[in-house]
Amino acid sequence: MFVDTHTHFYDEWLRPDAEEALQRALGAGVDKMIQADVDSRERPAMWEFGDRHPGVIYEMLGLYPGSVDRNWRDELDALEPYKKKGVVAIGEIGLDYHEGLEFVAEQKEVLRLQFEMAAAMNLPVNIHLRDAWEDFLGILADCRHLGLRGNLHCFTASYEIYERANRYGDFSVGIGGVVTFRNASLAKTLERIPIEKILLETDAPYLAPMPHRGSRNESSYLPLIAAKVAEIKGLTLEQTAAATTRNALKLFAI
């Protein structure tokens, strides 16, 4: 059994044949999939799909940093009705400076508030980071008293970054299709990270693994990612599936 710890069946690129994609994932041994939240525009479609597949599809709740703008307070208020719906994590949240720096201050404030929300709800966090590691680690250090736990989604940073994050909380890494790319430096980093701290994810419909790079991603490709992780860690595919599934079930309490 595999667990895809980060996917988006409700995304417009995947939505037209989401049901078929789900069946392909189940056929590939991916028995549980966790959808990452983005914002109030996407959330109803996310929950509609998840509600049709209880025990298979699970949901996170959160405001994605790329969706933070002048209306961020309204977006945080829009989370309230969903807090009692059985979410398994607060995410995907974080900082993203890749597309611009107009709302940097707002992103930092939203991240702090969602850290506090995760602590109050006793939930893990799912972290999205682009071009903002130092600011993120600074906020994480300030929030160390919250006892945060979670995973660093789409992790491609250095071992030193992983180690620094774990000074201020308890963090695993989400490994996706990038690990299969030729010349990916992530392989060297992954050699040093314990298997007990590794989760598998697709981020579907984005970042498809080889040999599907450049095409639409889906959860059925997760075993390709697992096979590469197994190769890097010197494990069998079965051992990797068992370990990463155990890690996911424990972190997300599913």
C-alpha positions in Angstrom: 0.0 0.0 0.0 1.1 3.6 -0.8 -0.1 6.9 0.6 0.0 10.0 -1.7 0.5 12.7 0.9 -0.1 15.6 -1.4 -2.4 15.7 -4.4 -5.1 17.9 -6.1 -7.9 15.9 -7.7 -10.0 19.1 -7.8 -7.5 21.0 -10.0 -8.9 22.0 -13.3 -6.2 20.0 -15.2 -7.1 16.8 -13.4 -10.8 17.4 -12.7 -12.3 16.2 -16.0 -11.3 12.6 -15.4 -10.6 12.6 -11.7 -12.8 9.6 -11.1 -10.8 7.6 -13.6 -7.5 8.9 -12.2 -8.6 7.7 -8.8 -9.3 4.2 -10.0 -5.9 4.1 -11.7 -4.3 5.1 -8.4 -6.2 2.4 -6.5 -5.1 -0.1 -9.2 -1.5 0.9 -8.7 -1.7 0.3 -4.9 -2.2 3.8 -3.8 -4.9 3.2 -1.2 -5.0 6.6 0.4 -4.6 10.1 -1.0 -4.5 13.5 0.8 -5.7 16.6 -1.0 -3.9 19.9 -0.2 -6.0 23.0 0.2 -5.4 26.2 -1.7 -8.1 28.8 -1.1 -11.8 29.5 -0.9 -12.2 29.3 -4.7 -10.9 25.8 -4.9 -12.1 24.4 -1.6 -15.7 23.5 -2.4 -14.6 21.3 -5.3 -11.9 19.7 -3.1 -14.5 18.7 -0.5 -17.0 17.6 -3.0 -14.6 15.1 -4.4 -13.4 14.0 -1.0 -16.9 13.5 0.3 -17.5 11.0 -2.5 -14.6 8.8 -1.4 -14.5 8.6 2.4 -11.6 6.5 3.7 -9.7 7.0 0.5 -9.5 10.7 0.0 -8.6 13.0 3.0 -8.3 16.7 3.1 -6.0 19.4 4.5 -7.2 22.9 5.3 -5.3 26.1 4.8 -4.5 29.2 2.7 -1.7 28.6 0.1 0.9 31.4 0.2 0.4 32.2 -3.5 -3.3 33.0 -2.7 -2.4 35.6 -0.1 -3.3 39.1 -1.1 -5.1 42.1 0.3 -8.1 39.9 1.2 -6.1 37.5 3.3 -8.3 38.1 6.4 -11.4 37.1 4.5 -9.6 34.0 3.3 -8.7 33.0 6.8 -12.2 33.6 8.0 -13.4 31.3 5.2 -11.5 28.4 6.8 -13.8 28.4 9.9 -16.7 26.3 8.6 -14.4 23.5 7.6 -12.5 23.1 10.9 -14.9 20.5 12.1 -15.0 18.4 8.9 -12.2 16.0 9.9 -9.2 17.6 8.3 -5.9 15.8 8.7 -3.4 18.7 8.4 -3.2 22.5 8.0 -1.8 23.0 4.5 -0.6 23.7 2.1 0.8 26.8 3.9 4.1 28.5 3.8 5.9 31.2 1.9 6.3 31.7 -1.9 8.4 34.6 -3.2 8.9 33.1 -6.7 6.1 35.0 -8.4 6.8 38.3 -6.6 7.3 40.1 -3.3 4.2 42.3 -3.2 2.6 40.5 -0.3 5.7 39.2 1.7 4.6 40.8 4.9 1.1 39.4 4.5 2.4 35.9 3.8 4.5 36.0 6.9 1.5 37.0 9.1 -0.7 34.4 7.5 1.9 31.7 8.1 2.2 32.6 11.8 -1.5 32.6 12.3 -1.9 29.2 10.6 0.9 27.8 12.7 -1.1 28.9 15.8 -4.2 27.4 14.3 -2.4 24.0 13.7 -1.2 24.0 17.3 -4.7 24.8 18.7 -6.2 22.0 16.6 -3.3 19.6 17.3 -2.7 19.0 13.6 0.4 18.7 11.5 1.4 21.3 9.0 2.1 20.8 5.3 4.7 23.4 4.2 5.1 24.9 0.7 8.3 26.9 0.2 9.8 28.7 -2.8 12.7 31.1 -2.6 11.9 31.9 1.1 13.8 29.4 3.3 15.5 31.9 5.5 12.3 33.8 6.3 10.5 30.5 6.9 13.2 29.3 9.3 13.1 32.6 11.2 9.3 32.3 11.7 9.7 28.6 12.6 12.2 29.5 15.2 9.9 32.2 16.7 7.1 29.6 16.8 9.1 26.8 18.3 7.1 27.0 21.5 4.1 25.7 19.5 5.6 22.2 19.2 4.9 22.1 15.5 5.1 18.9 13.5 4.5 18.2 9.8 6.2 17.8 6.5 8.2 19.9 4.0 6.2 19.4 0.8 8.1 19.0 -2.5 11.4 19.0 -0.6 14.4 19.8 -2.8 16.6 21.7 -0.4 19.8 20.7 1.3 20.3 18.4 4.3 21.3 21.4 6.3 17.9 23.0 5.7 16.2 19.8 6.8 18.3 19.7 9.9 17.7 23.4 10.7 13.9 22.9 10.4 14.1 20.0 12.8 15.7 22.2 15.5 12.4 24.0 15.8 9.9 21.3 15.2 9.4 17.7 14.0 9.5 17.6 10.2 9.5 14.9 7.6 10.1 15.6 3.9 7.6 15.0 1.1 9.4 13.5 -1.9 7.8 13.7 -5.3 8.6 13.4 -9.0 11.7 15.7 -8.9 13.7 12.9 -7.3 13.4 10.9 -10.5 14.8 13.7 -12.7 18.2 13.2 -14.2 21.0 14.9 -12.3 18.6 15.8 -9.4 20.8 16.8 -6.4 18.0 15.7 -4.2 19.3 12.1 -4.3 22.4 13.0 -2.4 20.4 14.8 0.2 17.9 11.9 0.5 20.8 9.5 1.3 21.3 11.3 4.6 17.6 11.6 5.7 16.3 8.6 7.6 13.6 6.6 6.0 11.4 7.2 9.1 11.3 10.9 7.9 10.3 10.3 4.3 6.8 10.7 2.8 5.8 10.0 -0.8 3.7 12.5 -2.8 2.9 13.4 -6.3 1.6 17.0 -6.2 -0.7 15.9 -9.0 -1.4 17.2 -11.6 2.1 18.9 -11.4 5.7 17.6 -11.4 5.1 14.2 -13.0 8.0 11.8 -12.5 10.1 10.3 -15.2 9.2 8.9 -17.8 6.1 11.2 -17.7 8.0 14.5 -17.0 6.3 17.4 -18.7 2.9 15.7 -18.9 0.0 15.7 -16.4 0.8 14.0 -13.1 -1.5 11.7 -11.2 -1.5 9.6 -8.0 -1.1 6.3 -10.0 2.5 7.4 -10.7 3.5 7.3 -7.0 5.1 3.8 -7.3 7.6 5.4 -9.8 8.7 7.8 -7.1 8.8 5.0 -4.5 11.0 2.9 -6.7 13.6 5.8 -7.0 13.5 6.4 -3.2 14.1 2.6 -2.7 17.1 2.7 -5.0 18.6 5.7 -3.2 18.0 4.2 0.2 19.1 0.7 -0.7 15.7 -0.8 0.1 13.3 -2.9 -1.7 10.1 -1.4 -3.1 8.1 -3.3 -0.5 10.2 -2.0 2.4 9.9 1.6 1.0 6.1 1.2 0.6 5.8 -0.1 4.2 8.0 2.5 5.8 6.5 5.5 4.0 3.0 4.4 4.5 3.6 3.9 8.2 5.1 7.4 8.4 2.1 8.9 6.6 -0.5 7.1 8.7 1.3 8.2 11.9 1.8 11.9 11.0 -1.7 12.4 9.6 -3.5 10.1 12.0 -5.4 8.2 9.3 
